Amino acid sequence: MGDTNKETIDSIEAPIYLKYNFTAGLAPARFLSHLKKGILTGQRCPKCDNVYVPPRGSCPACGVATETEVVLGNKATVQSFTIVSIPIPGNPIEPPFIVANLVPDGANTSFIHLMSECVNEEVRIGQRVTAVWKPEEEWGFAMDNIRYFKPLDEPDIPVELIGHLSVNGEEG
């Protein structure tokens, strides 16, 4: 009946690779063109005044077109973060490392990026960070022109003010 010499297989390794093509609309295309020049931008809603980064072309809250471009600086505030302890294929940073939601100065929304040059256990919500860009000759139409963000020696932003400050640090 049964062959007692058969080996039981309880797992297999089968990597899956997914490739995506991305066609940027007008707002993301302008955003990526600015990134190629080393400039981080957002778009301001004419109705509620929120600045979205990356720009979407319309305000998700008001439903109106956003065409006014806002140049944002290299500084941001940590809105949330996680310590990644498993390796990610193609990522040059060895675990453990930080992935954070960062709100750039002058914007009301966050984007996800890496943090480095930090002690992972000392990263905190409200912490001030700055962009570390790749050399200009390596810039393309991609967010990875910014290698990572690193902590600044600046006071933390209170949690309730993250995403509610203007470029000059005033409530907006």
Backbone as CSV, one residue per row, in Angstrom:
resi,resn,N_x,N_y,N_z,CA_x,CA_y,CA_z,C_x,C_y,C_z
1,MET,0.823,-1.187,0.000,0.000,0.000,0.000,0.864,1.245,0.000
2,GLY,1.359,1.677,1.190,2.157,2.891,1.267,3.635,2.594,1.272
3,ASP,4.398,3.481,0.678,5.853,3.344,0.652,6.399,4.073,1.872
4,THR,7.008,3.364,2.781,7.521,3.962,4.014,8.804,4.739,3.792
5,ASN,9.371,4.703,2.587,10.606,5.446,2.294,10.343,6.839,1.740
6,LYS,9.090,7.260,1.618,8.757,8.580,1.083,9.014,9.645,2.146
7,GLU,9.567,10.761,1.682,9.852,11.887,2.579,8.682,12.869,2.542
8,THR,8.278,13.350,3.701,7.211,14.334,3.774,7.787,15.718,3.492
9,ILE,7.163,16.452,2.588,7.572,17.833,2.283,6.597,18.746,3.005
10,ASP,7.135,19.577,3.891,6.249,20.454,4.653,6.358,21.923,4.246
11,SER,7.303,22.257,3.363,7.369,23.623,2.855,8.239,23.645,1.604
12,ILE,8.002,24.676,0.773,8.840,24.902,-0.399,9.124,26.392,-0.501
13,GLU,10.194,26.736,-1.174,10.520,28.130,-1.411,10.202,28.417,-2.860
14,ALA,9.341,29.400,-3.114,8.926,29.738,-4.477,8.821,31.253,-4.601
15,PRO,9.940,31.939,-4.879,9.889,33.406,-4.987,8.998,33.852,-6.147
16,ILE,8.309,34.940,-5.925,7.440,35.526,-6.945,7.938,36.936,-7.205
17,TYR,8.093,37.292,-8.454,8.554,38.622,-8.825,7.458,39.320,-9.609
18,LEU,7.068,40.487,-9.136,6.032,41.263,-9.800,6.663,42.551,-10.325
19,LYS,6.426,42.845,-11.588,6.925,44.083,-12.181,5.717,44.939,-12.518
20,TYR,5.805,46.222,-12.162,4.711,47.137,-12.399,5.164,48.241,-13.343
21,ASN,4.279,48.649,-14.227,4.489,49.837,-15.034,3.617,50.920,-14.448
22,PHE,4.164,52.127,-14.340,3.446,53.254,-13.750,3.365,54.361,-14.777
23,THR,2.169,54.806,-15.053,1.980,55.956,-15.923,1.495,57.096,-15.045
24,ALA,2.333,58.109,-14.933,2.002,59.242,-14.071,1.023,60.173,-14.774
25,GLY,0.060,60.669,-14.023,-0.813,61.711,-14.533,-0.065,63.041,-14.495
26,LEU,-0.758,64.129,-14.771,-0.131,65.447,-14.848,0.536,65.857,-13.530
27,ALA,-0.185,65.755,-12.412,0.377,66.183,-11.121,1.564,65.307,-10.701
28,PRO,1.446,63.972,-10.729,2.614,63.158,-10.376,3.787,63.342,-11.340
29,ALA,3.506,63.572,-12.622,4.589,63.783,-13.594,5.370,65.050,-13.262
30,ARG,4.665,66.123,-12.895,5.369,67.367,-12.500,6.157,67.139,-11.222
31,PHE,5.564,66.398,-10.272,6.253,66.075,-9.024,7.556,65.330,-9.315
32,LEU,7.491,64.307,-10.168,8.682,63.516,-10.495,9.704,64.338,-11.285
33,SER,9.237,65.253,-12.136,10.161,66.139,-12.866,10.910,67.054,-11.904
34,HIS,10.206,67.554,-10.888,10.863,68.380,-9.868,11.874,67.558,-9.070
35,LEU,11.507,66.317,-8.730,12.436,65.451,-7.991,13.726,65.227,-8.771
36,LYS,13.624,65.116,-10.088,14.813,64.931,-10.916,15.743,66.143,-10.820
37,LYS,15.183,67.292,-10.426,15.970,68.516,-10.243,16.354,68.727,-8.779
38,GLY,15.998,67.773,-7.905,16.334,67.893,-6.492,15.387,68.768,-5.696
39,ILE,14.156,68.883,-6.181,13.167,69.748,-5.526,11.958,68.907,-5.132
40,LEU,11.583,68.981,-3.858,10.399,68.297,-3.351,9.235,69.282,-3.396
41,THR,8.132,68.884,-4.029,6.990,69.790,-4.171,5.696,69.125,-3.714
42,GLY,4.714,69.955,-3.465,3.357,69.525,-3.180,2.404,70.415,-3.943
43,GLN,1.117,70.193,-3.783,0.114,71.064,-4.385,-0.882,71.482,-3.319
44,ARG,-1.273,72.766,-3.393,-2.191,73.355,-2.410,-3.629,73.326,-2.942
45,CYS,-4.548,72.932,-2.058,-5.972,72.976,-2.384,-6.447,74.422,-2.300
46,PRO,-7.122,74.939,-3.334,-7.599,76.319,-3.291,-8.767,76.526,-2.334
47,LYS,-9.392,75.440,-1.886,-10.559,75.550,-1.012,-10.181,75.411,0.468
48,CYS,-9.466,74.324,0.835,-9.154,74.087,2.254,-7.720,74.481,2.618
49,ASP,-6.901,74.791,1.620,-5.525,75.255,1.812,-4.539,74.150,2.200
50,ASN,-4.976,72.875,2.246,-4.061,71.780,2.551,-3.060,71.593,1.417
51,VAL,-1.833,71.207,1.782,-0.791,70.925,0.801,-0.541,69.425,0.809
52,TYR,-0.683,68.816,-0.378,-0.551,67.374,-0.523,0.770,67.020,-1.203
53,VAL,1.457,66.057,-0.608,2.701,65.547,-1.182,2.701,64.034,-1.045
54,PRO,2.975,63.283,-2.076,3.062,63.764,-3.448,1.706,64.269,-3.925
55,PRO,1.728,65.228,-4.853,0.465,65.792,-5.337,-0.349,64.769,-6.111
56,ARG,-1.653,64.905,-5.994,-2.567,63.970,-6.644,-3.338,64.611,-7.799
57,GLY,-3.307,65.940,-7.856,-4.053,66.646,-8.893,-5.410,67.119,-8.426
58,SER,-5.850,66.592,-7.281,-7.111,67.048,-6.698,-7.051,66.830,-5.193
59,CYS,-7.859,67.595,-4.493,-7.926,67.482,-3.036,-8.874,66.347,-2.672
60,PRO,-8.396,65.347,-1.931,-9.286,64.250,-1.552,-10.386,64.674,-0.581
61,ALA,-10.181,65.770,0.139,-11.190,66.239,1.096,-12.267,67.085,0.425
62,CYS,-11.851,67.946,-0.507,-12.788,68.893,-1.126,-13.230,68.484,-2.521
63,GLY,-12.428,67.648,-3.184,-12.766,67.207,-4.524,-12.501,68.227,-5.617
64,VAL,-11.717,69.260,-5.307,-11.403,70.282,-6.315,-9.978,70.087,-6.832
65,ALA,-9.721,70.609,-8.028,-8.391,70.498,-8.633,-7.356,71.259,-7.801
66,THR,-6.166,70.680,-7.705,-5.043,71.346,-7.033,-3.986,71.630,-8.092
67,GLU,-3.772,72.895,-8.391,-2.818,73.271,-9.418,-1.688,74.127,-8.888
68,THR,-1.884,74.760,-7.733,-0.847,75.626,-7.169,0.252,74.770,-6.562
69,GLU,1.442,74.862,-7.141,2.580,74.082,-6.659,3.249,74.801,-5.488
70,VAL,3.676,74.023,-4.518,4.358,74.540,-3.334,5.703,73.832,-3.239
71,VAL,6.775,74.627,-3.211,8.107,74.046,-3.036,8.301,73.773,-1.551
72,LEU,8.657,72.540,-1.233,8.880,72.134,0.152,10.376,71.986,0.371
73,GLY,10.823,72.165,1.598,12.237,72.025,1.893,12.632,70.575,2.125
74,ASN,13.818,70.397,2.634,14.353,69.059,2.906,13.998,68.547,4.293
75,LYS,13.410,69.386,5.123,13.097,68.985,6.496,11.686,68.412,6.588
76,ALA,11.515,67.497,7.552,10.214,66.861,7.768,10.091,66.462,9.231
77,THR,8.903,65.985,9.592,8.619,65.530,10.949,8.112,64.091,10.883
78,VAL,8.597,63.253,11.796,8.158,61.860,11.861,6.729,61.825,12.399
79,GLN,5.808,61.289,11.586,4.410,61.151,11.994,4.158,59.770,12.604
80,SER,4.801,58.754,12.044,4.752,57.400,12.571,5.929,56.647,11.974
81,PHE,6.236,55.484,12.530,7.382,54.727,12.023,7.276,53.281,12.464
82,THR,8.076,52.460,11.824,8.204,51.070,12.236,9.661,50.653,12.091
83,ILE,10.092,49.767,12.955,11.430,49.192,12.845,11.286,47.891,12.068
84,VAL,11.924,47.833,10.905,11.858,46.655,10.039,13.004,45.735,10.413
85,SER,12.687,44.506,10.745,13.700,43.553,11.205,13.976,42.435,10.213
86,ILE,13.260,42.436,9.085,13.508,41.401,8.072,14.087,42.062,6.827
87,PRO,14.958,41.365,6.107,15.548,41.970,4.904,14.505,42.130,3.791
88,ILE,14.652,43.193,3.026,13.794,43.443,1.877,14.664,43.310,0.635
89,PRO,14.309,42.426,-0.297,15.136,42.226,-1.491,15.380,43.535,-2.236
90,GLY,16.631,43.785,-2.574,17.002,44.992,-3.314,17.262,46.204,-2.449
91,ASN,16.953,46.127,-1.153,17.187,47.261,-0.259,18.625,47.186,0.251
92,PRO,19.420,48.232,0.014,20.815,48.193,0.449,21.011,48.349,1.960
93,ILE,19.968,48.752,2.675,20.095,48.947,4.119,19.808,47.628,4.823
94,GLU,20.736,47.212,5.651,20.586,45.956,6.395,19.664,46.165,7.596
95,PRO,18.768,45.214,7.865,17.909,45.326,9.043,18.717,45.191,10.328
96,PRO,18.228,45.729,11.398,16.975,46.468,11.487,17.147,47.911,10.996
97,PHE,16.087,48.455,10.372,16.096,49.837,9.915,14.705,50.421,10.088
98,ILE,14.609,51.734,9.899,13.354,52.457,10.118,12.702,52.825,8.797
99,VAL,11.405,52.572,8.702,10.558,53.114,7.644,9.581,54.044,8.358
100,ALA,9.477,55.291,7.863,8.667,56.278,8.566,7.698,56.991,7.638
101,ASN,6.572,57.402,8.198,5.680,58.358,7.540,6.187,59.734,7.935
102,LEU,6.586,60.524,6.947,7.196,61.824,7.192,6.335,62.927,6.601
103,VAL,6.107,63.978,7.391,5.356,65.146,6.919,6.370,66.248,6.635
104,PRO,6.563,66.582,5.355,7.517,67.655,5.037,7.029,68.995,5.567
105,ASP,7.952,69.853,5.928,7.586,71.200,6.372,6.772,71.879,5.276
106,GLY,5.631,72.427,5.651,4.769,73.125,4.718,3.703,72.242,4.097
107,ALA,3.710,70.934,4.388,2.705,70.017,3.844,1.783,69.545,4.961
108,ASN,0.648,69.003,4.570,-0.320,68.494,5.536,-0.436,66.980,5.515
109,THR,0.220,66.348,4.550,0.164,64.902,4.427,1.572,64.320,4.481
110,SER,1.635,63.026,4.692,2.927,62.358,4.816,3.212,61.471,3.619
111,PHE,4.464,61.099,3.492,4.871,60.069,2.552,5.796,59.121,3.298
112,ILE,5.983,57.932,2.751,6.810,56.918,3.400,8.228,56.994,2.857
113,HIS,9.189,56.948,3.771,10.587,56.908,3.341,11.424,56.240,4.431
114,LEU,12.667,55.943,4.065,13.615,55.328,4.998,14.249,56.371,5.898
115,MET,14.647,55.940,7.082,15.478,56.750,7.971,16.779,55.996,8.200
116,SER,17.855,56.743,8.363,19.158,56.153,8.643,19.972,57.159,9.449
117,GLU,21.196,56.766,9.779,22.080,57.583,10.623,21.402,57.897,11.962
118,CYS,20.697,56.904,12.497,19.984,57.099,13.748,20.062,55.820,14.580
119,VAL,19.843,55.979,15.861,19.687,54.819,16.742,18.203,54.471,16.688
120,ASN,17.882,53.294,16.166,16.485,52.938,15.931,15.609,53.114,17.165
121,GLU,16.113,52.739,18.319,15.321,52.824,19.553,15.121,54.270,20.023
122,GLU,15.813,55.232,19.405,15.660,56.638,19.789,14.759,57.425,18.840
123,VAL,14.300,56.787,17.755,13.384,57.452,16.828,12.041,57.602,17.521
124,ARG,11.380,58.735,17.286,10.122,58.999,17.975,9.205,59.864,17.106
125,ILE,7.932,59.773,17.382,6.945,60.612,16.713,7.212,62.057,17.113
126,GLY,7.193,62.950,16.118,7.479,64.367,16.350,8.930,64.735,16.095
127,GLN,9.778,63.734,15.904,11.206,63.982,15.677,11.409,64.705,14.350
128,ARG,12.359,65.624,14.341,12.693,66.396,13.141,13.788,65.669,12.366
129,VAL,13.640,65.623,11.034,14.586,64.920,10.173,14.867,65.759,8.928
130,THR,15.942,65.405,8.225,16.272,66.078,6.973,16.652,65.050,5.916
131,ALA,16.413,65.411,4.665,16.690,64.525,3.540,18.187,64.424,3.272
132,VAL,18.627,63.227,2.932,19.988,62.986,2.448,19.824,62.513,0.998
133,TRP,20.223,63.370,0.069,20.038,63.103,-1.348,21.211,62.314,-1.917
134,LYS,20.931,61.526,-2.945,21.980,60.882,-3.728,22.778,61.983,-4.446
135,PRO,23.956,61.655,-4.950,24.662,62.636,-5.786,23.802,63.016,-7.002
136,GLU,23.860,64.269,-7.395,23.001,64.789,-8.462,23.066,63.978,-9.753
137,GLU,24.247,63.461,-10.082,24.378,62.689,-11.327,23.592,61.376,-11.292
138,GLU,23.128,60.967,-10.126,22.334,59.734,-9.986,20.829,60.000,-9.963
139,TRP,20.428,61.276,-9.992,19.008,61.598,-9.896,18.249,61.164,-11.135
140,GLY,17.073,60.603,-10.895,16.148,60.230,-11.964,14.770,60.747,-11.604
141,PHE,13.756,60.190,-12.230,12.376,60.581,-11.954,11.812,59.679,-10.866
142,ALA,12.398,59.724,-9.661,11.982,58.791,-8.612,12.218,59.372,-7.229
143,MET,11.411,58.892,-6.294,11.530,59.318,-4.898,12.835,58.843,-4.273
144,ASP,13.458,57.805,-4.846,14.702,57.327,-4.247,15.901,58.220,-4.583
145,ASN,15.647,59.400,-5.218,16.700,60.419,-5.298,17.110,60.826,-3.883
146,ILE,16.149,60.740,-2.978,16.441,60.938,-1.556,16.803,59.565,-1.017
147,ARG,18.049,59.402,-0.586,18.479,58.090,-0.072,17.707,57.716,1.179
148,TYR,17.647,58.689,2.108,16.976,58.472,3.381,16.874,59.809,4.096
149,PHE,16.230,59.798,5.241,16.159,60.969,6.108,16.934,60.653,7.376
150,LYS,17.593,61.669,7.918,18.345,61.480,9.162,17.878,62.501,10.190
151,PRO,18.025,62.157,11.468,17.570,63.060,12.524,18.324,64.391,12.541
152,LEU,17.612,65.418,12.965,18.179,66.746,13.176,18.254,67.017,14.668
153,ASP,19.122,67.914,15.037,19.199,68.344,16.430,18.275,69.549,16.611
154,GLU,16.964,69.291,16.499,15.941,70.320,16.670,14.893,69.801,17.637
155,PRO,14.179,70.686,18.302,13.113,70.227,19.205,12.036,69.464,18.438
156,ASP,11.443,68.478,19.094,10.345,67.716,18.502,9.140,68.624,18.279
157,ILE,8.310,68.243,17.324,7.035,68.920,17.070,5.973,68.189,17.888
158,PRO,5.143,68.912,18.640,4.071,68.235,19.383,3.168,67.447,18.431
159,VAL,2.762,66.272,18.854,1.978,65.361,18.018,0.775,66.060,17.398
160,GLU,0.061,66.858,18.176,-1.160,67.488,17.672,-0.887,68.537,16.596
161,LEU,0.369,68.964,16.412,0.697,69.967,15.394,1.300,69.366,14.124
162,ILE,1.612,68.069,14.129,2.220,67.452,12.942,1.240,67.547,11.778
163,GLY,1.683,68.131,10.674,0.849,68.309,9.502,-0.008,69.554,9.547
164,HIS,0.164,70.382,10.591,-0.628,71.591,10.735,0.239,72.834,10.861
165,LEU,1.514,72.728,10.482,2.418,73.867,10.548,2.748,74.354,9.145
166,SER,2.897,75.662,8.996,3.307,76.210,7.712,4.818,76.056,7.572
167,VAL,5.344,76.496,6.444,6.793,76.382,6.189,7.604,77.117,7.251
168,ASN,7.084,78.230,7.774,7.839,79.010,8.762,7.590,78.530,10.196
169,GLY,6.903,77.393,10.371,6.724,76.826,11.695,5.525,77.324,12.464
170,GLU,4.696,78.160,11.829,3.495,78.663,12.496,2.325,77.744,12.189
171,GLU,1.342,77.732,13.106,0.161,76.908,12.845,-0.545,77.441,11.599
172,GLY,-1.000,76.482,10.778,-1.671,76.902,9.534,-2.831,76.030,9.214
